[in-house]
């Protein structure tokens, strides 16, 4: 191929238009960011000029004139417009203040690192991590060279690997950077709030097979309600009742499970049922100290799941735990988007095509944008969550905390666990049932190998439903709402009104709290992650609103707490 064939279309420094092309970014930058000091402008210009030099050396070429849309002046104008938009958006994020990230201080308060995530590292017979193993993690996060992450120590017999700690350092080109938004410190290891979260998690595991529609009507959930109302620093909905037991703070009316996990999914020409084959009742994992310790050391669990063999709709905590064991993190929300599109649900009134006489949305403000936007936000949210998990909080998982409860109650050691956890009715029930105070897990392997706080599922859920609330009319009533019958094999009508906004909020909570019911996350993981994910989505919407040709866009929708937002 002739390398000079398309040379006349190049914009490199060796062509006649090089001077103009090189000067445009500098002029445009000055016009946009007049407040920046001259040194920043010079650095930007040099960087752009070097990029042009690189392109020229790589013989980058443009297609023949016949393949260009319009004339070169039009393409040049578009290039300048794109640069202006991107520079404005980048500077808008840069100009926002950055908060100071603070953890709960447990890493300094407890030098044996009992308050931290250590799964996959080597532990002694009491479940205490070997200091050199945890220090290898601290070395990596304080000096984040890839070689230091590769040097994080795993227990000698570990088969599981640490989950993507370097995602904490990824840089997003849209929305806030991964440490620009704050997640407040988690409850301290020895606090009453932490004890209350252990008690709730214990009751969740005990009640895992109780049907949602039987909450408050049978002895186990009645006992859970009674004890949670006595916990001094419980941060869930209060007073605890059958109507809000094991629910989030938002959208607590109607069936426990969101309509978006029951309704059939219109996926192109396919109509998909949301029935799943669930694990059999009564089988929990990691209730034996030897198995617990092997799993904490990252080893493959001895047991495995056994299934019913008959698909059904979600009717109990074990069912939702199973869903969140294997889901893609954006899956439930993409499903919700497909359901809304299939129902011809009205778009948010802020959509510029709602009142258009001659156009409909498609690549912008239409179906393709909806299905893409609600999924691609997930990775951005994971970057934010992973930065807080690995670089700031490094909080232990519920299973590890329960290990310290067990060793203390059994008299092997004395750990600074709050007395409410040690003396709880839930802990007594566990010991009576399993001869241990360990937290029964829904998954044989327990939690994945990354810190607990904030929660990835809950952060992504909040991001995705915030996007959907910005795109659809949240006040629209979902037609013909349903609920499962007592067997879970059939759907029956639900009498009542359920709005899109309400059921989207509930969906995010179902997914987040499903991880709590499984035993791998805390209530504060859910609640703080929802607020965190909502802010990541808002920051992303703020950037995107400047990229459309349709004019000034202001998205209006309600936050999780009911506040009306204008973005």
Protein Blocks (a to p, Z undefined) as FASTA:
>chain_A
ZZklmmmmpccfkbmklmmmmmmmmmmmmmmmmmbcfklmmmmmmmmmmmmmmmmmnopa
cddfklpgcjfklmmmmmmmmmmmmmmmmmmmmmpccdddddehlmmmmmnopmbcfehi
acdfkopacfklmmmmmmmmmmccfklmmmpccdfklcbdcehkllmmpccfedjdfklp
ccdddddfkbmklmmmmmmmmmmmmmmmgcfklgoiafklmmmmmmmmmpmbbcbdcddd
fklgoiafehpecjfbafklmbccdehjbccdfbdcdddehiaehkbfklmmmmmnopac
fbdcddehiacddfbfklmmmmmmmgcfklmmmmmmmmmmmnopacdfklmklmpckbcc
fkeopfklmmmmmmmmmmmmmmmmmmmmmmmnopacfklmmmmmmmmmnopaccdbdfkl
mmpmklmmmmmmnopabdcdfbfnlpadddfbdcfklmmmmmmmmmmmmmpcfkbccehi
adddfkopaccddeddddfklmmmmmmmmmmmmmmmnopacfklmmmmmmmmmmmmmmmm
mmmmmmcfnbpcddddddfkopacdZZ
